[in-house]
């Protein structure tokens, strides 16, 4: 498959991702302590900027999320540590906050299109704040987050 076809396939999946949930559950719940994680691992699609995500709930109410984004101009990856807190009165709804960092590597073409950015490498600190809702009896959940 040549690069043009691969790019079209990638853009198709990014476009369709607006209709798909944030995460697909791979495991059953972790039941420890007063808070029950509705899932232990998930993969998903982040609508903006069209990234692939992997989340691992490594202990009760704690997760590591890896977010990867690729384009013709380069790629970026972020790793976030997240803390989940259930919202009282709504089953399987949690809010979460987290922090981490990112690394991006961009091509010479990207630098030509972004003249104020001279370097082809981006390193930075990330934060995240969001809501996470797991559907009962279905391997599906929805997340809405803000990542400044």
Helices and strands as residue ranges (DSSP letters): H 3-16, G 17-19, E 23-25, E 30-31, E 36-37, E 41-46, E 51-59, E 62-71, E 74-86, E 93-106, H 108-113, E 121-134, E 140-146
